[in-house]
């Protein structure tokens, strides 16, 4: 029983980290895209 709860909390933690990583990478891509466009225009 305890193992199942540990596994659940661990999977929740990993999911949260994955969501943060995805959000971070999307924001980075946006930033890189904006910089690239700015360089092209400049």
C-alpha positions as CSV (number, residue, x, y, z in Angstrom):
1,X,0.0,0.0,0.0
2,X,2.8,2.4,1.0
3,X,4.7,1.6,-2.2
4,X,1.7,2.4,-4.4
5,X,1.4,5.8,-2.7
6,X,5.1,6.5,-3.0
7,X,4.9,5.6,-6.7
8,X,1.9,7.9,-7.2
9,X,3.5,10.9,-5.5
10,X,6.7,10.2,-7.5
11,X,4.8,10.1,-10.8
12,X,3.0,13.3,-9.8
13,X,6.3,15.0,-9.1
14,X,7.8,13.8,-12.4
15,X,4.7,15.1,-14.2
16,X,5.0,18.5,-12.6
17,X,8.7,18.6,-13.5
18,X,7.9,17.6,-17.1
19,X,5.2,20.3,-17.4
20,X,7.7,22.9,-16.1
21,X,10.3,21.7,-18.5
22,X,7.8,21.8,-21.4
23,X,6.7,25.3,-20.4
24,X,10.4,26.4,-20.1
25,X,11.3,25.0,-23.5
26,X,8.2,26.7,-25.1
27,X,9.2,30.0,-23.5
28,X,12.8,29.5,-24.7
29,X,11.6,28.8,-28.3
30,X,9.4,31.9,-28.2
31,X,12.4,34.0,-27.0
32,X,14.7,32.5,-29.6
33,X,12.1,33.1,-32.3
34,X,11.6,36.7,-31.2
35,X,15.4,37.3,-31.2
36,X,15.8,35.7,-34.6
37,X,13.0,37.9,-36.1
38,X,14.5,41.0,-34.4
39,X,17.9,40.1,-36.0
40,X,16.4,39.5,-39.4
41,X,14.5,42.8,-39.2
42,X,17.5,44.7,-37.8
